[in-house]
């Protein structure tokens, strides 16, 4: 994990002047946060709940008297510094309470929902509400990872590392190609297509292979023809990114005025 953090941090600083991290719950572990803290890198992430954290939050989870507002409640509470047994550094702990009504019934749930944020930002630099808004602007990699597992579902069942590595790379290439084609189809027909819908409606269609004139022709089901026609028309407009080789050229003499006067360099 230390090597992963070092490579990620080095790459981030090679492309950006200001870097801070927004971590999902899977990365708010001692080895990651301690490494970032030792490098003086700022981060905020969601911390997995446990009985000890829930006990700290219990006294702060409440509902004010009176009729609740239409959109429910949401508030943050500073819980001070917190350090698990496996952490080298204590971190700032924030409680986030979300008490929103059910979208169908409009009534509040029996108990509010809550979660925890952990950060090494100083409170004077960023307060709890600012950090919550900052955390919610994190990237969508978690969504893409869920789509990958759902649509590709790669199984690394080989004994050797190289075989599993090749399987994973092929699966990632397939997912990237699916994502590109899905984007092209969205541009052509409009609307938003998740990966499951794209794979089920466009890729997983019936077809028949026909051999004719030394060629193999795929005849897809008539029901899928409109989508495939729009997709193929978009793909045909792709430009080739093949780099042309440099054409060798002969010697080009300097211009006539190049040696009219002597140039002395210090």
N, C-alpha and C positions, 0 to 999 in steps of 0.2 A: 504493500500500500504506500510505503514511503516513496518508492521509485515512481509510482503512478502520480503521486502528488507533485513530485519534483518535475517530472516531464510536463505535466499539465501546467504548472506554474511557469516554467521556462517558456513554453509555447505561448501562453497568454501574454507574457511580458514582451515577447518578440513582435507581437502584432498590435499592442495597445500600450498607451502611456499610463492609464489608470485602470487598475484591476481590483475588483472585489468579488467575492464568491457568494452565490445563493445556492444552498445545498438542500437536496431532498433528504428525507429521513434515513435513507440507506447510507448516506455519507457523513452524518453527524455522529461519528464514532471517534473514540479517543485518538487513534493513530492518525486520522485525517486532521482533526481540529488541533491536535498538539503540533503537528508539522506546520500547519498554517500559522499558528500562533508563534512558533519559534522563528518563522520567517517574517513576522510582523505583517501578515496579510489579514485584511479584514474580511469577515464572513458573517452570514446569518443563515440559519437552517432550521428545519423542523426537527424536533427531537421526539423520538418515540416515547409514548407514555408508559409509565409503570406505576406500581402501587405507591412508591415513595413520592413521585411527582404528583399523583392524584391527591395524596394527603396534603401536600403543600397548597394545592389549588382549591381544596374543599371549602375553606372559609371565604373564598373570593367569588364563588359561584352562587349567584342570587338573581332574583328578579325584583325590580322596584315595584312598589305598590301601584295600583291603578291599572287602567286599560292600556295594554301594550300598543305601541305604534304599528302602523300597517306593515312596515318592513322588519319588525322585530328589533332585537338589540344586538349590538356588537361592541365589545370594549376590551382593552388590554390592561394588564396588571404587571407591574414590575415586581419580581420575586427575589431580586438580589442575585448574588453570586451562587453558583451551584457547581459542585465538582463530584463526579462519580468516582468510584474506587479505581477505575482503570484510566482515568484522565491524569495527565501531568499538570494541567493548568485549569484553574477555576474559570468558568465562563458565566456571562450574564444570562439570566433566565427570564423569559417573558411568557406570561399566560395570556392566551387569546380565547375569549369566550364568544361563541357565535350562537345566538338564540333567534333563529329565523322561523317564520311560520311555514307550515306545509303548503306547497304550491297548489295542491288540490283542495284541501279543506280550509285553508287560511288560518288554521289554529296552530298555536305553538305546540311543540312536542312536550312530552312529559318532563324531560330534563334538557337543559341546554347542552350543546356540544362544545368541547374545548380542546385545544391543543397547545403545544409549547414551542416557542422559538428559543434557540440558543445562539449567542453571538458574542464576539469580542469587541464590538463597537462600544465606545463610551457613551453614556447617556447624554452627556453634554453635546456630543457630535450628532447623534440621531436618537430621537425619542422612540418609544415603543410603537406609536401609530405610524411614524415614518418608516420604521423598519418593517412593519407588517405590509405596508403598501409596496415597499421595495422588494420584499420577498415574493409577493404575488406577481411581480413582473419577471420572474425567472423564466428560463427557456422552456421549450416544449419537448425536450429530449425524452422525458418520461412518457409522454403521449406517443412519441415515435417508437419507443422501445416496446410499448404495449401493442402497437399496431404490428410491429415486426414479429413478436411472439404469437400474435393471433393469426396473422395471415401466412407467415412463412413457417413458423413452428419448427425450427431446426432442432434436430436431436443429435447430440454429439455422443454417439454410442461406440465409437471406435476405441481401441486400446491405445493406439499411438497418438502422440500430440500432433504430428504433421498431418495425419488424416483428419483429425478434428479441426485443425486450423484451416485446411483446404475446404472442408464442408462449411465452416463458418463464413469464410470469405465468399464462397459461391452463393450462400444464402444472402449475404449483405449486398452482393452485386445484383441478385434477383430483386431484392427489396428496393434498391435504388432505381432500377429500371422500372419497377412497378410504380414507384412514386413519380418518376418523370412522366410516364404514360398517363397516370391519373391526372397530373397537372395539365397535360395537353388536352385530355378529354373534358376537364372542367372548363378550360378556356373555350372549347368548341361548343359545348352544349349548355354551359352555365350551371350554377348550383354547386353545392359541396358534396363530394363523394368521399366517404371514408374507405379505408383499404378493403374492408370486408365486402362492401357493396361493389367496388371496382372488380375485385377478383371474382366474385360470384356472378356478376352480370356481364362481364366482358371476357375474362380469361377462361373461366370454367364453363364453356359452352360446347355443345355437341358439334362434331365435325367429322369429315370423311376424307381420307387421303386418296387421291386419284393419281395414277401414273399415266402420263400422256406425253408423247414426243420427248422421251428421256427427261422429263421433268416431273416433280412431285407437286401436286396442287392440293391445297387444303381448302375444302369446301365447308364453310361453317354453317351453322343453323340459320335459317332465314330470319328468325326473330332477333338475332344478334347483328344482322347486317347493317342496320342504321348506325349503331354505335361504332362498329368496326370501320365503316366508311369514313366517319368523321375523324376517328383516331388516325387512320392511315393517311388521310389528307394532311393532317397536322405533321405527321412524321416525315412525309415527303418534302416538307418545307424546311427540314433541318439542314443547316449548312455544314459542310464538311470542315472539320478543324485540322485537317492534315497540313502539317507545316511543309512548305515548299523549300527544297534545298537551295542554298545560295548559289547563284550563277557566278563562276569565277570570271574575274575581269582582269584586264591587263594593267600595266603601270600607267598611272595618270600623272603627268608632270605638273609641277607647281605653276601658278599663274606668272605672267611676265613681271608683274610688279613685286614679286616676292623678294627679290634680291636687289632692289634699287638702293637700299641703304643698309649699313651694317647695324645689327642689333646687338647691344652689349647687355648681358644679363649679369646681375650681381648675385 
